[in-house]
């Protein structure tokens, strides 16, 4: 490992360590993701140029994997069959139809050339990025919490599936077969975990989950890296495999969910995920955005209109206006999938480079602005602090 690589990693980890401190020092406590991205922009090639994104590519990739793994781990599949899940699916369907109509119009005007990637991008929600913010603000409890969580899960899972099926390397029925095989593998692992639940192997794993061996956590990392390797090898988006891996872990760790979640949070949010957000900032082409800021603003407004606005209508009989506004802002918050979609669009030659930069920039602004406004609306509607007996429960 060269000294340049170590320097890049040191700078990225320093930003990761300073971001939560800076967040606490600034009034209103904006999400630390904002400062991770800004720090990445600062040290990246388009500003100071003191760090190379290629030096942290592996760690950043694992961070993206952990982001989706934790989102899948938090998701209880039964939630999608409940009222919250049905509302979330309806809202996403409305967003998908609106995205196709609007992007089709922009394509006819010559504003965009990548119909499929941009249409998918406008229907995404960054549940993984929102989870730490929602937890900190006690926004995952009660009926509202279930609606938010379901909307975020659908806004993350369905675009991943759409990306894999419509933008995969094979673009044929073979791609759909691979996606189905990954899902089948996830359920197979759950079944095997059930078979091993009362065996000597399960006893050994449980005995060592607190010891220096940390067996459960090590198996989790092996599962994550293994699925990432398989999905990357076959050209399917790694996020899909990581999301399914999280769902498998939730099912196979029954009885120890809270304990394993705490460890995954420590490893994911403590090390790998911050590196992904810093690298996202490093990759952001600030010069291109400054040369044409109108494109960024157009995509930011479209995220709010296409992904967020349906919440005002779909949930009108279930949530008061203030909570629907919060829902609109939270569901329109996105970033990780925008990065992937922009890379796919540019590499395939169908997306203009300036649109790719503007799309990612809009995602950065959505993470920086929308959750801040939503949490302030939440605090204004519920000014009294929660006492110990009324703390919000963990997400479903």
N, C-alpha and C positions, 0 to 999 in steps of 0.2 A: 504494500500500500504506500503510495507516494505521499510526500508532505503536502502537496496541493490538495489531494483527496482528504487528508486529515484536517486541513484548514477549512475546507468547505463544510465538512461534517461538524467541526467545532463551531463554526459561525451559525449553522442551522440549529444546532442543539442549544446554543446560547440564546437565540431568538425564542426557541421553545420554552426555555426556562424563564425568560424575562416577561413573556406575554401575559401570564396570569397576574404577575405583580403590577404591570402597567395597567391592566384592566381594573384592578382594585383601587388604583390611585386616581383614576379619571371618574368624575361625577357621572352617574347614570350607569356605570359598569357596562360598557359595550362588550359584546362577546369577544373572547380572546382570539377567536378565529380571525377577526379583523386585523389584529396586530401581527399574527403569524403571517398573513398574506402580505401586509405592508412591509414587514421585515424581509420577506422573500424578495419583494420588488426592489428594496433598497440594496441588498447584497447581490442581486441578480445581474445578468449581463447587460441589461438595458439602463442601469443606473450606475452603481459603483463597479460592478464587474469583478468582485473579489471572491465569488464562489461560482463553481461550475455545477449545473444541475445534473450532469452526467455522473458526477462523483457520488451522488446520493440517490441514484436511480433505484437501486435495489431496496434501500430502506424506505423510500417513498412508495414504491410498489407494495411493500408489505403494509404500509400505513393505509393505502387505499383498500387493501384486502381486509384489514382489521375494521375499517369504517363500515364496510358492508357486512362483515361477519357479525359485528355487534348489533347492527340493525336487524339482521336475521335472527340473532339470539333473543332479542327483546320481543320479537313478534310471536304471538300466540296465534297459530293458524285458525283457531276457532273464532277469533275476533272478526275475521273476514266474512264469516257466515252469520254474524249478528247484525243488528240494525246499523251499527257504526260502520261495519264493513260494506254493507249494501249501499249506504249513502256515499261512502268513499269511492266505490266502483262507479256509481252514477255520476259523481262529480268529475272523475277522471275521464269517463266517456264523453261528457260534454266538452271537457278541455281538449280531448283528442279531435273531436269534430271541428271545434273552433280553430285549432291549430292548423288542420288541413285546409280549411277555407281561407284563413288569413295568409298562411305561407304560400298557398296557391296564387293568391292575388299578388303578393310581393314578388313571386317568381315571374308572373306575367308582366310586372312592371320592370323587371330586370334588377330588382334590389337584391335578390338572393338567387342562387343556382343550386343549392343543396336542399331540395324539398324534404326528403326523408329525415336527414339528421336534424335539421332545424325544427321540423314538426315534432319530432320526439323530444327534443330539448325543451320545448315550451310546455311539455306535460310533466316535467320531472319535479320532484321534491327531495331535498337533501335531509332525509330523516336522520341519517347518521350524524350529520353536522348539527342538527337541531337538538338531539337528545340531551347533551350536557347543558344546553341553555334552558330547555324545558324543565329539566330536573332541578336546576338551581333556582328557578322561579316558581317551583311548585305548580306547574301547569299541566302535569300529567295525571292529576287526580280527578275523580268524579266523572260525570258524563262527558264534559268537555274534553278531558284528557283522553278518553277512549276514542272520541271522534277525531281528535288531532292525530293520535297515534295511528289509527286506521288509515286516515288520509295520507299520512306520511309514508306508511308501508306500501300502500297501493301506488303512490307517486314515485316510489323507488323501484318496486319489483316489476311492475308492468313495463315501464320504459326500458329496464334492463332486458326483459324478454323481447321487447320490440327491437332493441338494438341488435341482439344476438340473431334474431330471425331475419331481419330486414337488411342488416349491414354486416353480416358475418362474412367470413372469407369464402364460403362456398355458394351462398345465395341460392341454394336448392333445397329440396326436401331432405337432403343429407344433413344440412344444418339443423333443421327441426328435430331430426332423429338424435343428434348429439345433445341438444338441449333436453330432450325427453330422457336420454340416458343419464344425464347429470341428475335430473330429478329422481329417477329411479335409483341411482346410486345413493342419494341422500336417504331415501326411504329404506333401502337395504341396510344402510349403516344403523339406522334407528332400530330395525328389526334385530340385527346382530347384537346391538347394545342391550336390547331386551333379553336376548338369550343368555348373555353373559352377566346379567344383573345379579344373579344369585350364585355365581361361581366363585372359585378361589381367586381368579384374576380380578374380578370386581372388588373383592375384599382387599386385595393388595393395593389396588389403585386408591381406594377410599382411605386405607391406613396411611398412605404416603402423600395425601393431598396437602397436609400441613408441613411435612418434613422438608429437608433440604432438597430432596429429589423433586418435589412439586410435580408428581406424576401426571395429575389431571391437566395442569397447565401445559406441560410438555406435549402431551398427546394432542391438546388443542392446537398448538402451534404446528405440529406435524400434519394434522388434518388440514389446516389452512394452507400451508405451503404446498402440500400434495395436491389439493384441489386447484390451487392457482396454477401449478405446473401442468396439470391435465388440461385445464381449460385454455391456457395459453398455447399449448401444443396443438390443440385442435382449432384454434382461431376463434373460440367463443369468448366473449368478454369475461375477464376474470371476476368481475363483480358478481356475475350470476352464480359462479361456483362458491364464492365467499358467502353470499347471502344464504344459499342452501346449507353451507357448512354451519352457519350460525343456527339455523333451524334444527339441524341434526343435534348440535350440542345441547340445545335447550331440551330436546326430548330425551337424550341419553344421559343427562345429568340431573334427572328428577330427584328431589330431596336435597340437592346441593346447589340449586340455581343461584340463590343470592350470593353464596360463597364463591362460586366460579365466576359469576358476573363481576364481583369485586376485583378478582385477580385479572380478568380480561380487561377491565377498565384501567387497572394499574399499568398493564403492559401496553395496551392499545393507546389510550389517551395520554399515558405518561411518556411514551417513547415514540412509537411509530406514526400515529395519526398526526401529531403536530408537524412532523417532518413532511408529510404529504402536503399539508396546507402551505408550509413555507416554500416547498418546491413549486406549488401552483403559482405563488407570487413570483418566483424566479422566472417561470416560463411565460409570464404575462408580458406581451409586447406593448409596453407603455407608449412607445414612440408612435406606433401605428394608431393607437387609440386617441392620442392627443392630436394627431393629424386629422382625424375624422371622428370627433366625439358624438356626432349625431347618431351614428350607427349604434353605439353603445346605449344611448338613451332610448332608441327605438326598441332594442331587444329587452331592455329593463322594463319598459312600459308593457311590452307584449307578455313578459313573464307574469306581470301582475294581472293583466287583463285575461289572458288565456288560462293560466293555471289557478290564479287566485280568485278572480271575479265569480266563477260558478259557485263558490262557497256561500256567497251572499244569497243566492237563490235556492240552492239545494237544501241548506240547513235552516231555512227561514221558519219552519214549523218546530224545530228542535232546539234552536239556540237563540238567545237574545242578540240584538244588533251588535253590541260591543264584542261579544264572543265570535260572531260571524266575521267582524272586521279583523279580529286576531287570527282567525282561521284563514282568511284571505291572505294575510301577510305571511303567515307561517308556511302555507302550502306553496306559495310563490318563491320561497327561499330554496335556492339550488346552487350547486357548484360541481361536485365530483363528476357527475355524468356529463356535464357540459364540457369539461376538460377532455373526457374520452371521445365525445361526439365531435368536438372540434378537431381532434387529432385524426379521427377516422375520415372526416370530411376533407381535410387538407391532403392527407396521404393518398386518398382515392382520386383527388383532383376535381371533386365536384363542389367544394366550398372555397369561396374566395378567402385568401389569407386575412384580409381586413375584417371580413365577417367573423372568422374564427376568433380573432383577437377581441372583437367587440362582444361576441357571445360569451366568452370566458370572462371578460371584464364586467359584463352585466351580471353574471353569476357572482363575481366577487362583490359587487355593490349590493346584490340581493342579500348576501350573507351579512354584509356590513350594516345594512339599513333596516330591512324588513323585521328581523327578530327584535331589534332594539325598539322599534315603534310598537310592535306587538306586546312586548313585555311591559312597556310603559302604560299601554292601554290596560293591560291586565292588572297592574298595580293601582292604577287610578280607579278601576272598577271594584277592586278589593283592597282598600287602603289599610285595613286592620291586619297586622301580622298574625300569622297562624301560630297558635299555641301548640304545645306538645301533644295534646289530645286530638288535635285536628290537623295534623300534618298530612300532606297529600301522600297517598299510597304509591307504591312502586308501579311503573307502567305495567299494563296487562301482559 
